[in-house]
């Protein structure tokens, strides 16, 4: 039973990370120009590293990058749909 509870806690933490990543990506898109893509990514990554520390979740750099890129693609798709 303990492993199941631990998995549930980790899943909730991951959900929180995805939520904060979505907020951070949207904020970066609103406050920076498309030409500032590198600064956007650095800003979002730095913010999310702080979130990871606060929620005590270990995510490696590659996985964090994949999460960010996935959300960036979702936001672009939403914008294209209008």
C-alpha positions as CSV (number, residue, x, y, z in Angstrom):
1,X,0.0,0.0,0.0
2,X,2.9,2.4,0.8
3,X,4.2,2.3,-2.8
4,X,0.8,3.1,-4.2
5,X,0.5,6.1,-1.9
6,X,4.0,7.2,-2.8
7,X,3.1,7.0,-6.5
8,X,0.0,9.0,-6.0
9,X,2.0,11.7,-4.2
10,X,4.6,11.8,-7.0
11,X,1.9,12.0,-9.6
12,X,0.3,15.0,-7.8
13,X,3.7,16.7,-7.7
14,X,4.2,16.1,-11.4
15,X,0.7,17.5,-12.1
16,X,1.7,20.6,-10.1
17,X,5.0,20.9,-12.1
18,X,3.1,20.7,-15.4
19,X,0.6,23.3,-14.2
20,X,3.4,25.7,-13.2
21,X,5.3,25.0,-16.4
22,X,2.2,25.9,-18.4
23,X,1.8,29.2,-16.5
24,X,5.5,30.0,-16.9
25,X,5.5,29.3,-20.7
26,X,2.4,31.4,-21.2
27,X,3.9,34.3,-19.1
28,X,7.1,34.1,-21.1
29,X,5.2,34.2,-24.3
30,X,3.3,37.3,-23.2
31,X,6.3,39.2,-21.9
32,X,9.0,38.4,-24.4
33,X,9.3,38.5,-28.2
34,X,9.6,35.4,-30.4
35,X,13.2,36.4,-31.1
36,X,14.0,36.0,-27.4
37,X,13.3,32.3,-27.5
38,X,16.6,31.5,-25.6
39,X,15.8,33.9,-22.9
40,X,12.3,32.5,-22.6
41,X,13.6,29.0,-22.2
42,X,16.2,30.1,-19.6
43,X,13.6,32.0,-17.6
44,X,11.1,29.2,-17.6
45,X,13.7,26.6,-16.7
46,X,15.1,28.7,-13.9
47,X,11.6,29.2,-12.5
48,X,10.7,25.6,-12.7
49,X,13.9,24.5,-11.0
50,X,12.7,26.6,-8.1
51,X,9.3,24.9,-8.2
52,X,11.0,21.5,-8.2
53,X,12.9,22.4,-5.0
54,X,9.7,23.7,-3.3
55,X,7.7,20.6,-4.1
56,X,10.6,18.2,-3.4
57,X,10.4,16.6,-6.8
58,X,13.5,15.3,-8.6
59,X,13.3,15.7,-12.4
60,X,16.5,15.6,-14.5
61,X,17.3,18.3,-16.9
62,X,16.4,16.3,-20.0
63,X,13.0,15.5,-18.7
64,X,12.4,19.1,-17.6
65,X,13.3,20.2,-21.1
66,X,10.9,17.7,-22.6
67,X,8.1,19.0,-20.4
68,X,8.8,22.6,-21.3
69,X,9.0,21.8,-25.1
70,X,5.7,19.8,-24.9
71,X,3.9,22.7,-23.3
72,X,5.4,25.2,-25.8
73,X,4.0,23.0,-28.6
74,X,0.6,22.9,-26.9
75,X,0.5,26.6,-26.5
76,X,1.5,27.1,-30.2
77,X,-1.3,24.7,-31.3
78,X,-3.8,26.6,-29.2
79,X,-2.7,29.9,-30.7
80,X,-2.9,28.5,-34.2
81,X,-6.5,27.3,-33.6
82,X,-7.4,30.8,-32.5
